[in-house]
């Protein structure tokens, strides 16, 4: 069974944790620990290049994905931000490129950093529908992200409505990063249906609690990269003359 089939099957067989390595070394180590799937992190990858999140080019992401998928044998999901594209056709084309780089899954989000706004549901769904066609043609598990809660829009009703629209458009997995309250996460699981991804936070539910709530997948985002870089700085601090 290929990695794409393995990744899709993981979403049908229960809860799993999908940590986010930020480079080849961290990916190899996480695979060695027994994790069944990994995911890139846009912020962690940017940090490894000495940049801020959303400052990485698409060609650099493709190089990153190619390197990670060549180094590990487990499925890799790609944090593709908004697929570095403005039109549905461009989104679909870039998704195919990521599939050709070895991705088993792709996550696309509704936040537009160029305008600093969340895209309207209709605009994003049009892009998503184009991505769904390409994803199915290439065996990609497609995750659609509602970014409200990362950008100060704490409107859970709107988030649920967005995720329902994304599911209707054909997304395999839905994801609203930034939620930490069990009651909010539970509402999404209950009202949206299908596989839900949750971003692990120190202030949020544990993996055991998420599994019991019916969450299908949990990821770490940039957390592990942040932990690693902070540990490095602490260790090096005493060496500064």
C-alpha positions as CSV (number, residue, x, y, z in Angstrom):
1,X,0.0,0.0,0.0
2,X,1.4,3.4,-1.0
3,X,1.7,6.3,1.4
4,X,-1.3,8.1,0.0
5,X,-3.5,5.0,0.6
6,X,-2.0,4.6,4.1
7,X,-2.8,8.3,4.9
8,X,-6.4,8.0,3.7
9,X,-6.8,4.8,5.7
10,X,-5.6,6.5,8.9
11,X,-8.5,8.9,8.7
12,X,-10.9,5.9,8.6
13,X,-9.6,3.9,11.5
14,X,-9.6,6.1,14.5
15,X,-7.6,8.9,16.2
16,X,-3.9,9.6,15.4
17,X,-1.4,12.3,16.2
18,X,0.4,13.9,13.2
19,X,3.4,16.0,14.5
20,X,5.0,18.7,12.4
21,X,8.7,18.5,11.8
22,X,10.5,21.6,10.5
23,X,13.4,19.9,8.7
24,X,14.7,16.5,7.5
25,X,16.4,15.8,10.8
26,X,13.3,16.4,12.9
27,X,11.2,14.4,10.4
28,X,13.5,11.4,10.6
29,X,13.5,11.5,14.4
30,X,9.7,11.7,14.7
31,X,9.3,8.9,12.3
32,X,11.7,6.8,14.4
33,X,9.5,7.4,17.4
34,X,6.7,5.6,15.7
35,X,4.4,8.3,14.5
36,X,2.3,7.1,11.5
37,X,2.2,10.4,9.6
38,X,3.9,13.7,9.7
39,X,3.1,17.2,8.4
40,X,5.0,20.2,7.4
41,X,4.7,23.5,9.4
42,X,4.8,26.8,7.5
43,X,6.1,28.7,10.6
44,X,8.6,26.0,11.5
45,X,9.9,25.8,7.9
46,X,10.2,29.6,7.8
47,X,12.1,29.6,11.1
48,X,14.5,27.0,9.7
49,X,15.3,29.5,6.9
50,X,15.6,32.4,9.3
51,X,12.3,34.0,8.3
52,X,8.8,34.7,9.6
53,X,5.8,32.7,8.8
54,X,4.3,33.4,5.3
55,X,7.7,34.5,4.0
56,X,8.6,31.3,2.2
57,X,8.2,31.0,-1.6
58,X,6.3,28.2,-3.3
59,X,9.4,26.8,-4.9
60,X,11.1,26.6,-1.5
61,X,8.1,24.8,-0.1
62,X,8.3,22.3,-3.0
63,X,12.0,21.7,-2.3
64,X,11.1,21.2,1.4
65,X,8.4,18.7,0.7
66,X,10.6,16.8,-1.7
67,X,13.3,16.5,0.9
68,X,11.0,15.4,3.7
69,X,9.1,12.8,1.6
70,X,12.4,11.4,0.3
71,X,13.8,11.0,3.9
72,X,10.8,9.3,5.6
73,X,8.6,6.4,4.7
74,X,5.4,7.6,6.4
75,X,2.8,9.9,4.7
76,X,3.5,13.7,4.8
77,X,0.8,16.3,4.9
78,X,1.7,19.7,3.5
79,X,0.8,23.0,5.2
80,X,0.3,24.8,2.0
81,X,-1.1,28.1,3.4
82,X,-3.4,29.4,0.7
83,X,-1.6,27.4,-2.0
84,X,0.4,30.5,-3.0
85,X,-2.4,31.3,-5.5
86,X,-5.2,33.7,-6.2
87,X,-7.4,31.8,-8.6
88,X,-9.1,28.4,-8.4
89,X,-7.1,27.1,-11.4
90,X,-3.8,28.3,-9.9
91,X,-4.7,26.6,-6.6
92,X,-5.5,23.3,-8.3
93,X,-2.2,23.5,-10.3
94,X,-0.1,24.1,-7.2
95,X,-1.8,21.2,-5.4
96,X,-0.8,18.9,-8.2
97,X,2.7,20.1,-8.0
98,X,2.8,19.3,-4.3
99,X,1.4,15.8,-5.1
100,X,4.2,15.3,-7.5
101,X,6.7,16.3,-4.8
102,X,5.5,13.4,-2.7
103,X,2.7,14.9,-0.5
104,X,0.0,12.5,0.7
105,X,-2.1,15.3,2.0
106,X,-2.5,19.1,1.5
107,X,-4.0,21.7,3.9
108,X,-5.3,24.9,2.4
109,X,-6.5,27.9,4.5
110,X,-8.9,30.8,4.0
111,X,-6.7,33.6,5.4
112,X,-5.1,35.9,2.8
113,X,-1.9,37.5,4.2
114,X,-1.8,40.0,1.3
115,X,-5.0,41.6,2.5
116,X,-4.8,40.6,6.1
117,X,-8.4,39.3,6.0
118,X,-10.3,36.0,6.0
119,X,-11.6,35.3,2.5
120,X,-15.4,35.2,2.0
121,X,-16.9,31.7,2.1
122,X,-17.9,31.9,-1.6
123,X,-14.5,32.9,-2.8
124,X,-12.7,30.2,-0.8
125,X,-15.2,27.5,-1.7
126,X,-14.7,28.2,-5.4
127,X,-10.9,27.6,-4.9
128,X,-11.6,24.6,-2.7
129,X,-13.9,22.9,-5.3
130,X,-11.1,23.2,-7.9
131,X,-8.7,21.7,-5.4
132,X,-11.0,18.8,-4.7
133,X,-11.0,17.7,-8.3
134,X,-7.2,17.7,-8.5
135,X,-6.9,16.1,-5.0
136,X,-9.1,13.2,-6.0
137,X,-7.3,12.7,-9.3
138,X,-4.0,12.4,-7.4
139,X,-5.0,10.6,-4.3
140,X,-4.5,13.5,-2.0
141,X,-6.3,13.9,1.3
142,X,-7.5,17.5,1.3
143,X,-7.8,19.5,4.5
144,X,-9.6,22.8,4.6
145,X,-8.8,25.3,7.3
146,X,-10.9,28.1,8.8
147,X,-8.5,30.6,10.3
148,X,-10.9,32.8,12.3
149,X,-9.5,31.9,15.7
150,X,-5.9,32.5,14.8
151,X,-6.7,36.1,13.7
152,X,-8.9,37.3,16.5
153,X,-12.3,36.4,15.1
154,X,-13.8,34.4,17.9
155,X,-17.1,33.7,16.1
156,X,-17.6,29.9,16.5
157,X,-20.9,30.0,14.7
158,X,-19.2,31.5,11.6
159,X,-16.4,28.9,11.9
160,X,-18.9,26.1,12.0
161,X,-20.7,27.5,9.0
162,X,-17.4,27.7,7.1
163,X,-16.4,24.2,8.0
164,X,-19.8,22.9,6.9
165,X,-19.4,24.7,3.6
166,X,-15.9,23.3,3.2
167,X,-17.2,19.8,3.9
168,X,-20.0,20.2,1.3
169,X,-17.4,21.4,-1.2
170,X,-15.6,18.1,-0.8
171,X,-12.9,18.6,1.8
172,X,-11.8,15.3,3.3
173,X,-10.8,16.9,6.7
174,X,-11.7,20.2,8.3
175,X,-9.6,22.2,10.7
176,X,-10.1,25.3,12.8
177,X,-6.7,26.0,14.5
178,X,-6.7,28.1,17.6
179,X,-9.5,26.5,19.5
180,X,-8.7,25.4,23.1
181,X,-12.0,24.8,24.8
182,X,-13.4,21.3,24.8
183,X,-16.9,22.6,24.3
184,X,-16.0,24.4,21.2
185,X,-14.1,21.5,19.7
186,X,-16.9,19.2,20.6
187,X,-19.4,21.4,18.8
188,X,-17.3,21.3,15.6
189,X,-17.1,17.5,15.8
190,X,-20.8,17.1,16.4
191,X,-22.1,19.7,13.9
192,X,-19.6,19.3,11.0
193,X,-19.1,15.6,10.9
194,X,-16.4,13.7,9.2
195,X,-12.7,13.8,10.2
196,X,-11.7,16.9,12.2
197,X,-8.1,18.0,12.9
198,X,-7.2,19.9,16.1
199,X,-4.1,21.9,16.8
200,X,-2.6,20.8,20.1
201,X,-2.1,23.6,22.6
202,X,-0.7,23.6,26.1
203,X,-3.9,25.1,27.3
204,X,-6.2,22.8,25.4
205,X,-7.4,19.2,25.8
206,X,-4.9,16.3,25.9
207,X,-4.6,13.8,23.1
208,X,-6.6,11.3,25.1
209,X,-9.4,13.8,25.7
210,X,-9.5,14.7,22.0
211,X,-9.7,11.1,21.0
212,X,-12.6,10.6,23.4
213,X,-14.4,13.6,21.9
214,X,-14.3,12.0,18.4
215,X,-11.5,14.1,16.9
216,X,-9.8,12.2,14.2
217,X,-6.4,13.9,13.9
218,X,-4.2,16.2,16.1
219,X,-1.2,18.1,14.9
220,X,1.4,20.3,16.6
221,X,1.8,23.1,14.2
222,X,5.0,25.2,14.9
223,X,5.1,24.1,18.6
224,X,7.9,21.5,18.3
225,X,10.1,23.9,16.2
226,X,9.5,26.6,18.8
227,X,10.5,24.2,21.6
228,X,13.6,23.2,19.8
229,X,14.8,26.7,19.0
230,X,14.1,27.9,22.6
231,X,16.1,25.0,24.0
232,X,19.0,25.8,21.7
233,X,19.0,29.4,22.8
234,X,18.9,28.5,26.5
235,X,21.8,26.1,26.0
236,X,23.8,28.6,24.0
237,X,23.1,31.5,26.3
238,X,25.9,30.5,28.8
239,X,28.4,30.4,26.0
240,X,27.9,34.0,25.0
241,X,31.0,36.0,26.0
